């Protein structure tokens, strides 16, 4: 496995550099300054080489949009491009791409996220939409997914502000919720016993397929629609039986990409993208569980009451 395939190894390398610099400081201020200068000169040298590689590719006519996108999507290369000011995308584009990567997680709540603006002072202003607005569990997703994605894609962002979705029939009347307030909701949810647990086998799940997963004492139903993964507590909201063996099918007359889960016991139908809303009884719905994929590893948020 190469370094580009192992983010943990790269992270450990960065931590090792920091520890070596700290160790150099034990030799006094001069030793610390010399060590920092050495690191800076080496970084500048490799940065100049990386810039020259891009120039050569451009001069050869190979630095097209597809290659730029591939470079920007590689975590290691993108981080080096950012460090040296060579990233092909501006900060607003990178933030929008980061949000695009977490929309499937917010979609598991039946919601979405919108980028309002990136200010000159380095603040990204967002708005949570749909059922995500004001939902405590989506605050966990915001903290662990949205903030993490933005920090990785645009480290120059200094802060994130989240605005309320405008009320129906009102003007712009939106207010700003501080990130600290959202984080306090995360603490409340975690204190209730909710935890993020790793799950395996979802990466291989085929489009249109469903699978049952046991995570600790909890039993979950997961499914894939295109590139998007969704997870629910494995319990039908109408008959309370397991959803094991549920069929995922396109809703009659619905757009491509829309899908419905059918309970194998009572035949109740649930809209996957609308957070498991029941099509037969608007008062019922499945319990959606946020999914978070980081460095190829998928985790699911398990509430204390999710056990089967």
C-alpha positions, 0 to 999 in steps of 0.5 A, spaced: 500 500 500 502 506 498 502 513 502 496 515 497 492 509 499 493 510 507 491 517 510 493 514 517 500 514 515 500 521 512 497 523 518 502 520 522 508 523 518 505 530 519 505 528 527 512 526 526 515 532 523 511 536 529 514 532 534 521 532 531 521 540 531 519 540 538 525 535 540 529 540 536 527 546 540 530 542 546 536 545 543 534 552 544 531 557 540 537 557 535 536 550 534 529 550 533 529 556 528 534 552 524 530 546 524 524 550 521 528 553 516 530 546 513 523 544 513 521 550 510 526 550 504 525 543 503 517 544 502 519 550 498 524 546 493 518 540 492 513 546 491 517 549 486 518 542 483 510 541 483 509 547 480 514 545 474 510 539 473 504 542 472 507 547 467 510 542 463 503 538 463 500 545 461 505 546 455 504 539 453 497 540 452 495 534 457 493 539 463 485 539 461 479 539 465 479 531 466 486 531 469 485 537 473 479 534 476 483 528 478 488 532 481 483 535 485 480 529 487 486 526 490 487 527 497 494 527 497 496 531 491 490 536 493 493 538 499 500 539 496 497 543 491 493 547 497 500 548 501 503 551 495 497 555 492 497 551 486 490 548 487 486 549 480 479 551 484 478 557 488 475 557 495 468 557 493 468 552 488 472 547 493 467 548 499 461 547 494 464 540 492 465 539 499 458 540 500 456 535 494 460 530 497 456 530 504 449 531 501 447 524 501 448 524 508 444 529 509 439 526 504 438 520 509 434 526 513 430 528 507 434 534 507 440 538 504 445 544 505 446 550 501 452 554 500 450 562 501 457 565 500 464 565 502 466 572 505 472 575 504 474 574 512 474 566 510 467 565 513 463 560 509 455 561 510 451 555 510 443 553 510 440 547 512 434 545 508 428 540 509 428 536 515 435 537 517 433 544 519 433 544 527 434 536 527 439 534 533 442 528 529 443 532 523 447 537 527 452 531 528 452 530 521 454 537 520 459 537 525 462 530 523 461 531 516 460 538 513 465 541 517 470 536 516 469 536 509 470 543 508 476 543 513 479 538 508 477 542 502 478 549 504 483 550 510 483 557 509 476 557 511 476 560 518 469 559 521 462 556 519 456 560 520 449 556 519 443 560 517 435 558 518 431 556 512 426 562 511 419 560 514 414 559 509 411 565 506 416 570 510 421 574 507 428 573 508 428 573 516 433 568 517 437 568 523 444 565 524 446 559 528 452 559 531 457 553 530 457 553 538 450 552 539 450 546 534 456 543 537 452 544 544 446 540 540 451 534 538 453 534 546 446 533 548 445 527 542 451 524 544 450 524 552 443 521 550 447 514 548 448 516 540 454 513 538 458 513 531 460 505 529 464 503 523 460 498 518 463 494 513 461 491 506 457 497 504 462 499 499 460 493 495 453 494 495 450 494 488 445 499 485 438 498 487 440 492 492 439 492 500 442 489 506 441 487 513 447 489 518 448 488 525 452 493 529 453 491 536 446 490 538 442 494 533 440 491 526 440 496 520 437 496 513 442 499 508 440 500 501 444 504 495 441 508 490 446 510 484 452 512 488 448 514 495 448 509 501 442 510 506 441 506 512 435 505 517 433 502 523 431 495 521 423 495 523 417 497 519 413 503 522 407 500 520 407 492 523 414 493 527 416 487 523 423 486 520 425 489 514 429 484 512 428 482 504 425 489 503 425 490 495 427 497 493 423 499 487 422 505 483 416 509 484 411 509 479 411 515 475 417 518 479 424 521 476 430 517 475 434 516 482 427 515 486 426 509 490 421 506 495 422 500 500 417 495 501 416 491 507 416 484 506 411 483 511 405 488 511 407 491 504 408 498 507 412 503 502 417 508 504 420 513 500 428 512 501 430 519 499 425 522 504 428 520 510 423 513 510 416 517 509 411 512 509 407 513 502 401 509 505 400 513 512 403 520 512 404 519 520 409 513 519 416 513 517 422 509 518 428 511 522 433 514 518 441 513 520 446 518 518 452 515 514 459 518 514 464 515 509 471 518 511 478 515 508 474 509 505 471 507 512 463 508 513 460 509 520 453 510 522 450 514 527 446 509 532 441 512 537 440 509 544 434 506 542 436 503 535 437 496 538 432 491 535 
